[in-house]
Amino acid sequence: MTSTDVGLDGSPYQQYLYAYPHKTSYRALRPRPSLTDVWREQARDALFLYLHVPFCEMRCGFCNLFTRANAPAEQVTAYLRQLRRQAEQIAEALGGSTGYARAAFGGGTPTYLTADELTELFGIATTILGARLPGVPLSVETSPATATPDRLAVLAAFGTTRVSIGVQSFLDVEARAAGRPQRREEVEAALAAIRDARVPVLNIDLIYGIDGQTADTWRESLDAALAWRPEELYLYPLYVRPLTGLGRRTHARADWDTQRLALYRQAVETLGAAGYRQESMRQFRRADVPAPDGPDYCCQDDGMVGLGCGARSYTTALHYSFDYAVSVSQVRAVLDDYLARPADDFRYAEFGYHLDGTEQRRRWLLKSLLRVDGVDPDAYLARFGRLPGEDFPQLDRLVERGWATDGGLRLTPSGLARSDAVGPWLTSAEVQHAMAGYVPR
């Protein structure tokens, strides 16, 4: 079929649209709006709370997250002290009517902190921000080297409902090829410790498309993960991004897209046969595990409060954060800037993107379409007063390709496999222009 849709005709692996708009589209907000004004019109009875810990024991070769490896103990202490100051300012700006329906600690690796430091982190969330922990679904990220019994005991004591561990591969040689030196026995010991802690949901992250990986070795990692009967698995195609370890020393292969698609399809078949329900291109949940309980939260409608120098926050009309960085030197510069800020600075939004009505519709569409269940047209109509097809007639092109059904509101298996092309294709020209104008640091 002849098409002018260059984005759809290109690589199926263009960009993981985990948030919209991407932080590379954010710009300095001048004048800086006060958080009191930013949150004034936003409903605050069901928010998502995110605490960002920008520390890891290593920087993986594929990682483009905001994190520092092997930070000295005194910097971790200073970070927690500053996080408390930021929390105090945010709590004051939000007022006393704030309710959190979900929470997550990410990074970085939150369990890079010691057990005592984790206790302090939970204290910031509960005593200053008023999060009900235990009481709401809470996810915490960990790594094989830091999932120790003492740390996991703290997570369990505060009601953590989900622990996500980045394994990436159970084969030592593949882990090293991805820039993550680790040993299989360390991974297995960490998984055993998580199970011993009796956290309700274990999620295992795996990566496909690693140099040297084959269908047989991919199956070996999948089988090793399934042996633990994790409640969830996230499967990520490997990306080689600028300013990362792999990005500085690898080159694209002509057959890489074909390989990743084949390994993805293999995983879909393997996990389906093992009793897992696919929720998105990346997320798989064991069929007997219900969706998280707790107060209702909808990322399309409700806001998120992020704390820490790498966290984003969002209301309906404004997404904001501190400056974005990937390279080691710039991450350290942003972190140093965060640690040096006076407390009063945390009363303002620093960098961000204003979403007008059109962008709000687009974000709502994207955050639904890239899920297996697709877009609920009635919910969209109730929210915006129009049907999705009226605002996005280009969705018919997905139907023509066999990538979507229901007027383009639900992706087919072929469309779901190309989520990382569909998302960028639906990104607005304005956001694309802003992202293209970002200067990597």
C-alpha positions as CSV (number, residue, x, y, z in Angstrom):
1,M,0.0,0.0,0.0
2,T,1.3,3.4,-1.0
3,S,1.3,5.8,1.9
4,T,2.6,9.3,2.8
5,D,2.6,8.4,6.5
6,V,6.3,8.4,6.8
7,G,6.2,8.0,10.6
8,L,4.0,4.8,10.2
9,D,6.1,3.5,7.3
10,G,9.4,3.8,9.2
11,S,10.8,1.9,12.2
12,P,8.3,0.4,14.6
13,Y,10.8,1.6,17.4
14,Q,10.8,5.4,17.3
15,Q,10.0,6.5,20.8
16,Y,8.4,5.1,24.0
17,L,5.6,7.5,24.8
18,Y,5.4,6.8,28.5
19,A,4.3,10.4,29.0
20,Y,2.9,13.1,26.8
21,P,4.3,15.6,26.1
22,H,7.9,14.4,26.6
23,K,10.1,16.4,28.9
24,T,12.3,17.5,26.0
25,S,9.4,19.7,25.0
26,Y,9.5,21.6,28.3
27,R,10.9,25.0,28.5
28,A,11.7,27.5,31.2
29,L,8.6,29.1,32.6
30,R,9.0,32.8,32.8
31,P,7.7,34.2,35.1
32,R,7.7,31.1,37.2
33,P,4.1,30.4,38.3
34,S,3.5,29.7,42.0
35,L,2.4,26.1,42.8
36,T,-0.6,27.6,44.6
37,D,-1.8,29.1,41.4
38,V,-0.9,26.1,39.3
39,W,-3.0,23.8,41.5
40,R,-5.8,26.2,42.3
41,E,-8.3,24.9,39.7
42,Q,-7.2,21.2,39.8
43,A,-9.3,18.6,41.6
44,R,-7.1,17.3,44.4
45,D,-9.0,14.4,45.9
46,A,-7.4,11.7,43.8
47,L,-3.8,12.4,42.9
48,F,-0.7,10.3,42.1
49,L,2.3,10.9,44.3
50,Y,5.7,10.2,42.9
51,L,9.0,10.5,44.8
52,H,12.1,10.4,42.7
53,V,15.4,9.0,44.0
54,P,18.2,9.9,41.5
55,F,20.8,7.3,42.7
56,C,21.9,3.9,41.4
57,E,24.7,1.5,42.2
58,M,25.6,1.6,38.4
59,R,24.6,3.4,35.2
60,C,23.2,0.8,32.8
61,G,24.4,1.1,29.2
62,F,20.9,1.6,27.9
63,C,19.7,4.0,30.6
64,N,18.7,7.6,29.8
65,L,17.0,8.2,33.1
66,F,17.9,11.0,35.5
67,T,20.3,9.2,37.9
68,R,23.7,9.3,39.4
69,A,25.8,6.2,40.0
70,N,27.6,5.6,43.3
71,A,26.7,8.9,45.0
72,P,28.6,9.6,48.2
73,A,26.6,9.1,51.4
74,E,26.7,12.8,52.3
75,Q,25.0,13.6,49.0
76,V,22.2,11.1,49.7
77,T,21.8,12.7,53.2
78,A,21.6,16.2,51.6
79,Y,19.1,15.0,49.0
80,L,16.7,13.6,51.6
81,R,17.0,16.9,53.6
82,Q,16.2,18.9,50.5
83,L,13.4,16.6,49.5
84,R,11.8,17.3,52.9
85,R,12.0,21.0,52.3
86,Q,10.4,20.6,48.9
87,A,7.6,18.5,50.4
88,E,6.9,21.2,53.0
89,Q,6.5,23.8,50.3
90,I,4.3,21.6,48.1
91,A,2.1,20.6,51.0
92,E,1.6,24.3,51.8
93,A,0.8,25.1,48.2
94,L,-1.7,22.2,47.8
95,G,-3.5,23.0,51.1
96,G,-5.3,20.5,53.4
97,S,-7.7,18.9,51.0
98,T,-5.2,16.8,49.1
99,G,-5.8,13.1,48.7
100,Y,-3.5,10.5,47.1
101,A,-5.0,7.6,45.3
102,R,-1.7,6.0,44.1
103,A,1.9,6.4,44.9
104,A,5.3,5.3,43.5
105,F,8.9,5.7,44.4
106,G,11.2,5.5,41.4
107,G,14.4,6.9,40.0
108,G,17.1,5.9,39.8
109,T,16.8,3.1,42.3
110,P,15.0,4.0,45.6
111,T,16.5,0.9,47.3
112,Y,19.9,2.4,46.7
113,L,19.0,4.1,50.1
114,T,19.7,2.2,53.3
115,A,16.9,0.8,55.3
116,D,17.0,3.8,57.7
117,E,17.1,6.2,54.7
118,L,14.1,4.5,53.2
119,T,12.3,4.9,56.5
120,E,13.0,8.6,56.3
121,L,11.7,8.7,52.7
122,F,8.4,7.1,53.7
123,G,8.2,9.6,56.6
124,I,8.3,12.5,54.1
125,A,5.5,10.9,52.2
126,T,3.3,10.2,55.2
127,T,3.9,12.9,57.7
128,I,4.5,15.9,55.5
129,L,2.4,15.1,52.4
130,G,-0.2,13.1,54.2
131,A,-0.1,10.0,52.0
132,R,-2.0,7.1,53.5
133,L,0.7,4.4,53.6
134,P,-0.4,1.7,54.0
135,G,-3.7,2.4,52.4
136,V,-3.2,3.1,48.7
137,P,-1.5,1.1,45.9
138,L,2.3,1.8,46.1
139,S,5.0,0.7,43.7
140,V,8.7,0.8,44.4
141,E,11.5,0.1,42.0
142,T,14.5,-2.0,43.0
143,S,17.5,-3.7,41.5
144,P,19.2,-7.1,42.0
145,A,22.0,-5.6,44.1
146,T,19.8,-3.5,46.4
147,A,16.8,-5.8,47.0
148,T,18.1,-6.8,50.4
149,P,15.9,-8.2,53.2
150,D,16.4,-5.2,55.5
151,R,15.3,-2.7,52.8
152,L,12.4,-4.9,51.7
153,A,11.2,-5.1,55.3
154,V,10.8,-1.4,55.3
155,L,8.9,-1.5,52.1
156,A,6.6,-4.1,53.4
157,A,6.1,-2.3,56.7
158,F,4.8,0.8,54.9
159,G,2.3,-1.3,52.8
160,T,4.2,-1.4,49.5
161,T,1.9,-3.3,47.1
162,R,4.2,-3.7,44.2
163,V,8.0,-4.1,43.8
164,S,9.5,-3.8,40.3
165,I,12.9,-5.2,39.6
166,G,15.0,-4.5,36.6
167,V,16.5,-7.9,35.6
168,Q,16.7,-7.2,31.8
169,S,18.2,-10.7,31.1
170,F,18.8,-13.8,33.2
171,L,21.9,-14.5,31.1
172,D,25.0,-12.9,32.4
173,V,26.6,-12.4,29.0
174,E,23.5,-10.6,27.7
175,A,23.3,-8.4,30.8
176,R,26.9,-7.4,30.2
177,A,26.1,-6.7,26.5
178,A,23.4,-4.3,27.7
179,G,25.9,-2.5,30.0
180,R,24.5,-4.1,33.1
181,P,27.1,-6.3,34.8
182,Q,25.3,-8.7,37.1
183,R,25.3,-12.4,38.0
184,R,22.4,-14.8,37.7
185,E,22.7,-15.9,41.3
186,E,22.4,-12.3,42.5
187,V,19.2,-11.9,40.5
188,E,17.7,-15.1,41.9
189,A,18.6,-14.2,45.5
190,A,16.9,-10.8,45.0
191,L,13.8,-12.4,43.7
192,A,13.7,-14.8,46.6
193,A,14.1,-11.9,49.0
194,I,11.2,-10.1,47.4
195,R,9.0,-13.2,47.6
196,D,10.0,-13.7,51.3
197,A,8.9,-10.1,52.0
198,R,5.4,-11.0,50.8
199,V,4.8,-7.9,48.7
200,P,1.6,-8.7,46.8
201,V,2.8,-7.9,43.3
202,L,6.2,-8.7,41.8
203,N,7.1,-7.1,38.5
204,I,10.1,-8.3,36.5
205,D,11.5,-6.1,33.7
206,L,13.1,-7.8,30.7
207,I,14.7,-6.3,27.6
208,Y,14.7,-7.8,24.1
209,G,17.0,-6.9,21.2
210,I,20.2,-7.1,23.1
211,D,23.3,-7.7,21.0
212,G,23.8,-11.5,20.6
213,Q,20.3,-12.4,21.9
214,T,18.5,-15.2,20.0
215,A,15.1,-16.7,20.2
216,D,16.5,-19.5,22.3
217,T,18.2,-17.2,24.8
218,W,15.1,-14.9,24.9
219,R,13.0,-18.0,25.8
220,E,15.5,-18.9,28.5
221,S,15.0,-15.5,30.2
222,L,11.3,-15.7,29.8
223,D,11.2,-19.1,31.3
224,A,13.5,-18.0,34.2
225,A,11.1,-15.1,34.9
226,L,8.0,-17.3,34.7
227,A,9.5,-19.7,37.2
228,W,8.9,-17.0,39.8
229,R,5.2,-16.6,38.7
230,P,5.5,-12.8,38.8
231,E,2.2,-11.0,39.0
232,E,3.4,-8.7,36.2
233,L,6.1,-8.5,33.6
234,Y,7.3,-5.5,31.6
235,L,9.1,-6.3,28.3
236,Y,11.1,-3.5,26.8
237,P,12.6,-3.3,23.3
238,L,16.2,-2.1,23.6
239,Y,16.8,1.4,22.5
240,V,20.2,2.9,21.8
241,R,19.8,6.5,22.8
242,P,22.2,9.5,22.6
243,L,24.4,10.2,25.6
244,T,24.0,6.7,27.1
245,G,26.7,4.1,27.4
246,L,25.4,2.0,24.5
247,G,24.8,5.1,22.5
248,R,28.5,6.0,22.6
249,R,29.7,2.6,21.3
250,T,27.1,0.8,19.2
251,H,25.8,1.1,15.7
252,A,22.3,0.2,14.3
253,R,21.9,-3.0,12.4
254,A,19.7,-3.2,9.3
255,D,17.9,-6.2,10.7
256,W,17.4,-5.0,14.2
257,D,13.8,-4.0,13.8
258,T,13.0,-7.4,12.3
259,Q,14.7,-9.1,15.2
260,R,12.9,-7.0,17.9
261,L,9.5,-7.6,16.3
262,A,10.2,-11.4,16.2
263,L,11.2,-11.5,19.8
264,Y,8.2,-9.4,20.8
265,R,5.8,-11.8,19.0
266,Q,7.6,-14.7,20.6
267,A,7.1,-13.2,24.1
268,V,3.4,-12.4,23.4
269,E,2.8,-16.1,22.5
270,T,4.9,-17.4,25.4
271,L,3.3,-15.3,28.0
272,G,-0.2,-15.8,26.6
273,A,0.3,-19.6,26.9
274,A,1.5,-19.1,30.5
275,G,-1.7,-17.4,31.5
276,Y,-0.8,-13.7,31.2
277,R,-3.0,-11.0,29.9
278,Q,-1.4,-8.3,27.7
279,E,-2.3,-4.8,28.9
280,S,-0.1,-2.8,26.5
281,M,2.9,-3.3,24.3
282,R,5.1,-3.6,27.4
283,Q,2.8,-4.7,30.2
284,F,1.6,-8.2,30.9
285,R,-0.4,-9.2,34.0
286,R,-1.1,-12.7,35.2
287,A,-4.7,-13.5,34.4
288,D,-5.6,-14.4,38.0
289,V,-4.3,-11.1,39.4
290,P,-6.9,-8.3,39.6
291,A,-6.1,-4.7,38.7
292,P,-4.8,-2.7,41.7
293,D,-7.5,-1.9,44.3
294,G,-7.8,1.5,46.0
295,P,-9.4,4.9,45.3
296,D,-10.2,5.6,41.7
297,Y,-7.4,7.3,39.7
298,C,-7.3,8.2,36.0
299,C,-4.1,9.6,34.6
300,Q,-6.1,11.2,31.8
301,D,-8.2,13.3,34.3
302,D,-6.3,13.4,37.6
303,G,-3.1,15.1,38.5
304,M,0.3,13.9,39.7
305,V,2.6,15.5,42.3
306,G,6.2,14.7,41.8
307,L,9.0,15.4,44.3
308,G,12.7,15.3,43.6
309,C,14.9,16.8,40.9
310,G,14.0,14.3,38.2
311,A,10.3,14.1,38.9
312,R,7.5,15.5,36.7
313,S,4.2,16.9,38.0
314,Y,1.1,17.6,36.1
315,T,-2.3,19.2,36.3
316,T,-4.8,19.3,33.5
317,A,-3.3,22.4,31.9
318,L,0.4,22.4,32.9
319,H,3.1,19.7,33.1
320,Y,6.2,20.8,34.9
321,S,9.5,19.6,36.4
322,F,13.1,20.7,36.9
323,D,15.5,20.8,34.0
324,Y,15.9,17.6,31.9
325,A,19.2,15.9,31.6
326,V,20.8,12.6,30.4
327,S,24.6,13.0,30.3
328,V,26.5,12.3,33.5
329,S,27.9,15.8,33.8
330,Q,24.5,17.5,33.3
331,V,22.7,15.2,35.7
332,R,25.3,16.1,38.3
333,A,24.9,19.8,37.5
334,V,21.1,19.7,37.9
335,L,21.4,17.6,41.1
336,D,23.9,20.1,42.5
337,D,21.5,22.9,41.6
338,Y,18.6,21.2,43.3
339,L,20.7,20.6,46.5
340,A,21.7,24.3,46.6
341,R,18.2,25.8,46.2
342,P,16.7,27.8,49.0
343,A,13.4,26.3,50.3
344,D,11.4,29.2,48.9
345,D,12.4,28.1,45.3
346,F,10.2,25.0,45.7
347,R,7.1,27.2,45.8
348,Y,7.3,27.6,42.0
349,A,7.2,25.6,38.8
350,E,10.5,25.8,37.0
351,F,10.2,24.1,33.5
352,G,7.1,23.0,31.8
353,Y,4.6,22.8,29.0
354,H,1.2,24.4,28.9
355,L,-1.5,22.1,27.4
356,D,-4.3,23.9,25.6
357,G,-7.6,22.2,24.9
358,T,-6.3,20.5,21.8
359,E,-3.3,19.0,23.5
360,Q,-5.4,17.9,26.4
361,R,-7.6,15.9,23.9
362,R,-4.5,14.5,22.3
363,R,-3.0,13.4,25.6
364,W,-6.3,11.7,26.6
365,L,-6.4,9.9,23.3
366,L,-2.8,8.7,23.5
367,K,-2.9,7.5,27.1
368,S,-5.9,5.3,26.1
369,L,-5.1,4.2,22.6
370,L,-1.8,2.6,23.5
371,R,-3.5,0.3,26.0
372,V,-5.1,-3.0,25.0
373,D,-8.6,-1.8,25.9
374,G,-8.3,1.3,23.7
375,V,-10.3,4.5,23.8
376,D,-13.6,4.6,25.5
377,P,-15.6,6.9,23.2
378,D,-18.3,7.6,25.8
379,A,-15.8,8.7,28.4
380,Y,-14.1,10.9,25.8
381,L,-17.5,12.4,24.8
382,A,-18.3,13.1,28.4
383,R,-14.9,14.8,29.0
384,F,-14.7,16.8,25.8
385,G,-18.2,17.1,24.3
386,R,-17.1,15.5,21.0
387,L,-16.3,12.0,19.8
388,P,-12.6,11.0,19.3
389,G,-13.1,10.5,15.5
390,E,-14.2,14.1,15.1
391,D,-11.0,15.4,16.7
392,F,-8.7,12.8,15.1
393,P,-10.0,11.7,11.7
394,Q,-6.5,10.4,10.9
395,L,-7.2,7.4,13.1
396,D,-8.9,5.9,10.0
397,R,-5.4,5.4,8.5
398,L,-4.7,2.9,11.3
399,V,-7.8,1.0,10.4
400,E,-6.8,0.9,6.7
401,R,-3.4,-0.7,7.7
402,G,-5.1,-3.3,9.9
403,W,-3.5,-1.7,12.9
404,A,-6.8,-0.7,14.6
405,T,-10.5,-1.4,14.8
406,D,-13.6,0.4,16.1
407,G,-12.9,3.5,14.0
408,G,-9.3,3.5,15.1
409,L,-10.0,3.5,18.8
410,R,-8.6,0.0,19.6
411,L,-5.2,-1.3,18.3
412,T,-5.1,-4.7,16.8
413,P,-2.2,-7.0,17.7
414,S,-0.2,-5.6,14.7
415,G,-0.9,-2.1,15.8
416,L,-0.1,-2.8,19.4
417,A,3.3,-4.1,18.3
418,R,3.9,-0.7,16.6
419,S,2.9,1.4,19.6
420,D,6.3,3.2,19.5
421,A,5.5,4.4,16.0
422,V,1.8,5.1,16.5
423,G,2.5,7.3,19.5
424,P,5.0,9.6,17.8
425,W,2.8,9.7,14.7
426,L,0.0,11.2,16.8
427,T,2.3,13.6,18.6
428,S,1.3,17.2,17.6
429,A,3.5,19.3,15.3
430,E,3.9,21.8,18.1
431,V,5.3,19.2,20.6
432,Q,7.5,17.7,17.8
433,H,8.9,21.1,17.1
434,A,9.6,21.8,20.8
435,M,11.3,18.3,21.1
436,A,13.4,18.9,18.0
437,G,14.5,22.2,19.5
438,Y,15.8,20.6,22.7
439,V,19.6,20.7,23.0
440,P,20.8,17.4,24.6
441,R,22.8,17.8,27.7
